[in-house]
Amino acid sequence: MKVFMTGGTGFVGAYLSRELAQAGHAITILSRRAQPASPAPAGISYLAGDPTQEGPWMAAVPEHDWIINLAGASIFSRWTEARKKEIMESRERTTRNLVAALAAGDRRQLFCSTSAVGYYGPRGDEELTEDSPPDTGFLGELSRNWEAEALKAQDLGVRVVVTRFGIVLGRDGGALSQMAPLFKKFLGGPIGSGAQWFSWIHQADHARAFQFIQANPEISGSVNLTAPNPVRNRDLSRTLGRALRRPSFIPAPEFMLRLILGEFADTLLTGQLVLPKRLLDAGFTFRFATIEAALENLLG
């Protein structure tokens, strides 16, 4: 298939695009720079354009069979009002432009647009599936608006799948690249109380889930991209410490996180127990269903 991808140069997109190319798909990555710093892997090409702005790049979208939308300003920063506006608008504008580009086509396509488990908000020990209601906080509003823009493509006859990401664990970036160095320096430990749930997924299963969705046309709507066994933050810390042969008892104090990160600290200090019900019901099998297996593979 011909795949058009936004956000394809980031941590998640770079891995996913390589996996899809190795599976035989032809990938076009929309990038603000037409060419990356290093040569592109076989099967991957780049198109210059800013997804938040209308432009000539939109004419390429109808030529592709599968659209994957990963673009958006990072949430990992202190949330000022200006920053929250940038986070919100980057997602809404990109998705709105992609749907407008899809409207110019005349064939049924697959549109996978990213969302996040922040959709559900902090819910304690409640088990959350795709049918659980959204939160009313900033991340809940962000996810609802983002998803609403994507779902407008259904009116065009496009199959829309909203992929709600958990924390993607992988090599060469993401959360693990932030946590592991602290543990290696004997500074690792739980965040706050450590009781909050951590809904995660191995990058290999994450990429496999995208291919599974593409191969199963009955799947549409929201899909949680998380492993079937979420863990509490303190258990993640213990497992990461064992994998790196380092202690895991130095907590990150809650007051310090709030002082440094402001409102964004709540995202780290609370969590969600999210289950991938629709993937499991459709028959998807995880290669890395437990955090022990995932970290052993990534850090062993």
C-alpha positions as CSV (number, residue, x, y, z in Angstrom):
1,M,0.0,0.0,0.0
2,K,0.9,3.6,-0.4
3,V,1.1,5.2,3.0
4,F,1.1,9.0,3.8
5,M,2.4,9.8,7.2
6,T,2.6,13.0,9.3
7,G,4.9,13.0,12.3
8,G,7.1,10.3,10.6
9,T,10.4,11.8,11.8
10,G,9.7,11.5,15.5
11,F,10.4,8.6,17.8
12,V,7.2,6.7,17.1
13,G,7.0,7.6,13.5
14,A,10.5,6.8,12.6
15,Y,10.2,3.2,13.9
16,L,6.7,2.7,12.5
17,S,7.7,3.9,9.0
18,R,10.7,1.6,8.9
19,E,8.5,-1.4,10.0
20,L,5.9,-0.6,7.4
21,A,8.5,-0.2,4.7
22,Q,10.1,-3.5,5.6
23,A,6.6,-5.1,5.2
24,G,6.5,-3.9,1.6
25,H,4.5,-0.6,1.9
26,A,5.7,2.6,0.2
27,I,5.9,5.4,2.7
28,T,5.7,9.2,2.1
29,I,6.6,11.2,5.2
30,L,5.4,14.8,5.3
31,S,8.2,16.8,6.8
32,R,9.0,20.5,7.2
33,R,12.3,19.5,5.6
34,A,12.1,17.6,2.3
35,Q,15.1,15.5,3.1
36,P,16.3,14.1,6.5
37,A,19.9,14.5,7.7
38,S,20.8,10.9,6.7
39,P,19.7,8.9,3.7
40,A,16.2,7.5,3.9
41,P,15.7,3.8,4.3
42,A,14.4,1.8,1.3
43,G,10.7,2.3,0.7
44,I,10.6,5.7,2.4
45,S,10.4,9.1,0.7
46,Y,9.9,12.6,2.0
47,L,7.6,15.5,1.0
48,A,8.2,19.0,2.2
49,G,5.3,20.7,3.9
50,D,3.8,22.0,7.2
51,P,0.8,19.9,8.1
52,T,-0.7,22.7,10.2
53,Q,-0.9,24.9,7.1
54,E,-2.8,24.4,3.9
55,G,-0.4,23.9,1.0
56,P,0.6,22.0,-2.2
57,W,1.4,18.9,0.0
58,M,-2.4,18.3,0.3
59,A,-2.6,17.2,-3.3
60,A,-0.5,14.1,-2.5
61,V,-2.9,12.8,0.1
62,P,-5.6,11.3,-2.2
63,E,-2.9,9.4,-4.1
64,H,-2.3,7.2,-1.0
65,D,-4.3,4.3,0.4
66,W,-3.5,4.7,4.0
67,I,-3.1,7.9,5.9
68,I,-1.3,7.9,9.3
69,N,-1.5,11.1,11.4
70,L,1.1,11.3,14.2
71,A,1.8,15.0,14.2
72,G,1.4,17.4,17.1
73,A,3.4,19.6,19.4
74,S,4.9,17.7,22.3
75,I,2.9,17.7,25.6
76,F,6.1,17.1,27.6
77,S,6.7,20.7,28.8
78,R,5.5,23.2,31.3
79,W,1.9,24.0,30.3
80,T,1.5,27.8,30.0
81,E,-1.7,29.0,28.4
82,A,0.3,29.8,25.2
83,R,1.8,26.3,25.2
84,K,-1.6,24.6,25.7
85,K,-3.0,26.6,22.8
86,E,0.0,25.5,20.6
87,I,-0.5,21.8,21.6
88,M,-4.3,22.0,20.9
89,E,-4.0,23.9,17.6
90,S,-1.2,21.8,16.1
91,R,-3.3,18.7,16.4
92,E,-6.6,20.2,15.3
93,R,-5.2,22.1,12.3
94,T,-3.1,19.1,11.1
95,T,-6.1,16.7,11.3
96,R,-8.5,19.2,9.7
97,N,-6.1,19.7,6.8
98,L,-5.8,16.0,6.3
99,V,-9.5,15.5,6.2
100,A,-9.9,18.4,3.7
101,A,-7.2,16.7,1.6
102,L,-9.1,13.4,1.8
103,A,-12.2,15.1,0.6
104,A,-10.5,15.7,-2.8
105,G,-10.1,11.9,-3.3
106,D,-12.7,9.6,-4.8
107,R,-11.8,6.2,-3.2
108,R,-12.2,4.5,0.1
109,Q,-9.1,5.0,2.2
110,L,-7.9,4.1,5.8
111,F,-7.2,7.1,8.1
112,C,-5.4,6.2,11.3
113,S,-5.3,9.4,13.5
114,T,-3.5,9.5,16.8
115,S,-5.0,10.2,20.2
116,A,-3.9,9.2,23.7
117,V,-5.0,7.5,26.8
118,G,-5.0,11.0,28.4
119,Y,-8.5,10.9,26.9
120,Y,-9.7,9.1,30.0
121,G,-8.1,11.3,32.6
122,P,-7.1,10.1,36.1
123,R,-9.5,7.4,37.1
124,G,-7.7,5.5,39.9
125,D,-8.1,1.7,39.7
126,E,-11.0,1.8,37.3
127,E,-10.4,-0.5,34.3
128,L,-10.8,1.6,31.1
129,T,-11.7,0.4,27.7
130,E,-12.6,2.2,24.4
131,D,-16.2,2.6,25.7
132,S,-15.2,4.5,28.8
133,P,-16.2,8.2,28.9
134,P,-13.6,11.0,28.5
135,D,-12.2,13.3,31.1
136,T,-13.1,17.0,31.4
137,G,-9.5,18.2,32.0
138,F,-7.1,19.6,29.4
139,L,-5.9,16.2,28.1
140,G,-9.4,15.0,27.8
141,E,-10.5,18.1,25.9
142,L,-7.4,17.9,23.7
143,S,-8.2,14.2,22.8
144,R,-11.9,14.8,22.3
145,N,-11.2,17.7,19.9
146,W,-8.5,15.8,18.1
147,E,-10.6,12.8,17.6
148,A,-13.7,14.8,16.5
149,E,-11.7,16.4,13.7
150,A,-10.5,12.9,12.5
151,L,-14.0,11.3,12.7
152,K,-15.3,13.9,10.2
153,A,-13.6,11.8,7.5
154,Q,-16.2,9.1,8.1
155,D,-18.7,11.3,6.2
156,L,-16.4,11.0,3.2
157,G,-16.6,7.2,3.2
158,V,-13.2,6.9,4.8
159,R,-12.5,4.2,7.4
160,V,-11.3,6.1,10.4
161,V,-9.4,4.5,13.3
162,V,-8.5,6.7,16.3
163,T,-5.5,5.1,17.9
164,R,-5.3,6.0,21.6
165,F,-1.6,5.6,22.5
166,G,-0.3,4.5,25.8
167,I,3.4,5.2,26.6
168,V,5.4,3.7,23.8
169,L,8.6,1.9,25.1
170,G,11.4,1.5,22.6
171,R,15.0,2.1,21.9
172,D,16.5,5.4,20.8
173,G,13.9,7.7,22.3
174,G,10.7,8.0,24.1
175,A,10.0,7.6,27.8
176,L,12.6,4.8,28.3
177,S,15.4,7.1,27.0
178,Q,14.5,9.5,29.8
179,M,14.2,7.0,32.6
180,A,17.1,4.6,31.9
181,P,19.9,7.1,32.3
182,L,18.7,8.1,35.8
183,F,18.7,4.5,36.9
184,K,22.2,3.9,35.5
185,K,23.3,6.9,37.6
186,F,21.7,5.3,40.7
187,L,19.0,8.0,40.8
188,G,16.0,6.0,39.6
189,G,12.8,5.4,41.5
190,P,9.1,5.8,41.5
191,I,7.3,9.1,40.7
192,G,5.4,10.5,43.6
193,S,3.5,7.8,45.5
194,G,4.3,5.2,42.7
195,A,0.7,4.0,43.0
196,Q,-0.5,5.5,39.7
197,W,-1.1,3.1,36.8
198,F,1.2,3.2,33.8
199,S,-0.4,2.0,30.5
200,W,2.4,1.2,28.1
201,I,3.2,-0.7,24.9
202,H,6.4,-2.1,23.3
203,Q,7.2,-0.3,20.1
204,A,7.2,-3.6,18.1
205,D,3.7,-4.4,19.3
206,H,2.7,-0.8,18.5
207,A,3.8,-1.2,14.9
208,R,2.3,-4.6,14.6
209,A,-1.0,-3.2,15.9
210,F,-1.1,-0.7,13.0
211,Q,-0.5,-3.5,10.5
212,F,-3.2,-5.6,12.2
213,I,-5.7,-2.7,12.0
214,Q,-4.9,-2.2,8.3
215,A,-5.4,-5.9,7.6
216,N,-8.8,-6.1,9.4
217,P,-11.3,-3.8,7.7
218,E,-14.0,-4.4,10.3
219,I,-12.0,-2.4,12.9
220,S,-13.0,1.3,13.0
221,G,-13.5,4.0,15.6
222,S,-11.4,4.2,18.8
223,V,-8.7,1.6,19.6
224,N,-6.5,1.6,22.6
225,L,-2.9,0.9,21.7
226,T,-1.7,-0.4,25.1
227,A,-0.3,-3.7,26.4
228,P,-2.9,-5.9,28.2
229,N,-1.0,-5.7,31.5
230,P,-0.6,-2.1,32.8
231,V,1.6,-1.7,35.8
232,R,1.8,0.7,38.7
233,N,4.6,3.2,38.5
234,R,6.5,1.6,41.5
235,D,6.4,-1.8,39.8
236,L,7.7,-0.3,36.6
237,S,10.6,1.2,38.6
238,R,11.4,-2.1,40.3
239,T,11.4,-3.9,37.0
240,L,13.5,-1.3,35.3
241,G,16.0,-1.3,38.2
242,R,16.3,-5.1,37.9
243,A,16.8,-5.0,34.1
244,L,19.6,-2.4,34.6
245,R,20.9,-4.0,37.8
246,R,20.5,-0.8,39.6
247,P,18.5,0.2,42.8
248,S,15.1,1.7,42.3
249,F,14.2,3.3,45.6
250,I,14.8,7.1,45.1
251,P,11.4,8.7,44.4
252,A,10.8,11.9,42.5
253,P,9.1,14.1,45.1
254,E,5.6,15.3,44.1
255,F,6.2,18.9,45.2
256,M,9.4,19.1,43.1
257,L,7.6,17.9,40.0
258,R,4.8,20.4,40.5
259,L,7.4,23.2,41.1
260,I,9.2,22.4,37.9
261,L,6.4,21.2,35.6
262,G,3.3,23.0,36.9
263,E,0.1,21.5,35.6
264,F,1.8,19.0,33.4
265,A,3.1,17.2,36.6
266,D,-0.4,15.9,37.1
267,T,0.0,13.7,34.0
268,L,3.0,12.0,35.6
269,L,1.5,11.8,39.1
270,T,-1.8,10.3,38.0
271,G,-2.5,7.6,35.5
272,Q,-5.0,5.3,33.8
273,L,-5.5,1.5,33.9
274,V,-6.2,1.2,30.2
275,L,-7.0,-2.1,28.5
276,P,-6.8,-2.8,24.7
277,K,-10.2,-4.5,24.5
278,R,-10.9,-3.9,20.8
279,L,-7.5,-5.3,19.7
280,L,-7.9,-8.4,21.9
281,D,-11.5,-8.9,20.8
282,A,-10.3,-8.8,17.2
283,G,-7.7,-11.5,17.9
284,F,-4.5,-9.4,18.1
285,T,-1.7,-11.3,20.0
286,F,0.9,-9.3,21.9
287,R,4.5,-10.4,21.7
288,F,5.4,-8.4,24.8
289,A,2.4,-8.6,27.1
290,T,4.2,-8.0,30.3
291,I,6.6,-5.2,31.4
292,E,9.2,-7.8,32.3
293,A,9.3,-9.2,28.8
294,A,9.3,-5.7,27.2
295,L,12.2,-4.4,29.3
296,E,14.2,-7.6,28.9
297,N,13.9,-7.2,25.1
298,L,14.7,-3.5,25.0
299,L,17.5,-3.4,27.6
300,G,18.9,-6.9,27.7
